[in-house]
Amino acid sequence: VVGSEGVVVVALSWHVRSVLGQTRGPGVEHVPCQAMPVGERYRKGLAVAVVRAEFHPLSDAHLAVLTSNGVLKLYHLGRDAERAQQTWDILRLLPEGHAGRAVRPGVRVVDFAFGRGEGWAALTTFILLSNGRIYSLCPLMPWGCPLEYSLVAALSQSLLERAGAAGAVDALEARQAMRYLQEIQGSTIAQSETDDPLWVCTRRPTTPALEELCLQGPLDPAPASGGAPPPTSLRAVGAGGPVVLARVRSDWVLDVLLQVRVLRPLWARTDAGIVSPISVQVRGEDSFLTVQALSLRARGATSRRHEPAVVALVPHPENPLYVFALSSAGLMLLDFGWAADLRRHLRDGDALGSMECIPTRLH
């Protein structure tokens, strides 16, 4: 439950059992709900307020909270719901140079979205600024959560291949990412002592430099002259294949952005604690392309013509290609089924341009 003054997690216990709709008698156990305040409380009138909160997709015990001062905090509810496990001051992490000049005074952090996809995309968090630009933090990993060992093995193999065939800068990044994967691996879970692990429990890296992430971006193309209406929300769609981002603007238009470049991890410093030359590079430019602009104004909508869009994008709990859009214009369902078709085409070795465009459908 998110409000401007704070966040409260309400636990509806799964221990409650009901037999054929019974509410009393044998086989029925009643456990009352529990409420857990998370983090700080912000009083009315203060400059800082809660913007949004969301559980990390890799762990139902880790909750991320974004506040209006551009600070993103990650809490481990099973250990300490009052103090954040990790904190990122997004505006202070903005890279220098081209990206830094693109950020004018008054720019705010509007929203964030956890990555959905394969490889490093599963460990990427996307950041949306009020000027419409999108940045990323990778790897943003909860500590103390189970991680599929197959993902760790796949990432390690890709890093070995990259380090052997890359230049000096890419090799430096690959070695640092390999050390990160080694240090975050804690206890493992396997079916037997002779089998490969199924899960690994993540832990805090021992090298301090591996906690300092570099904010990469902007990932999207620069807006046309004159700019575009300010954005209001951001979500990542789908699971597997290229990442699809849905960005809502205040003029009720939803931009669909498709990942066209590989997402990579990037830290601000080297393992030795020295400021890395790669940390001042603007990485990720044009990693996403806008492939569709969809109006969310449903027919017969009762909202006023010039009313700014306030749209809550909620992923479907079972189908990652469906997203609910809730606003004053009503409840809509966005169908991103074309993303699954795109994934199949790419796995079959087809070129991106060979696929017939299937637009996002609105219901």
Protein Blocks (a to p, Z undefined) as FASTA:
>chain_A
ZZfkbccdddddfkbcceehiagdehiacdddddddehjaddehiabdcfbdcddfkbck
bccdddfkopacdddfklommbcfbdcdfklmpcghjllmmpcghiacfbdcddedehjl
lmcccdddfkopacdddddddehiacdfklmmmmmmmmmmmmmmmcfklmmmmmmmmmmm
mmmpccdddfbfkbccfbdcddddfblklmmccdeddfbdcddehiaaddfbdcdedeeh
jdddddddfkopacddddfbdcddddfbdfkopacfklmpcehihkbccfbdcdfbdghi
abdfklccdddddddfklmkbccdddfkbccdddfklmmmmmmmmmnopafklpccdddd
dZZ
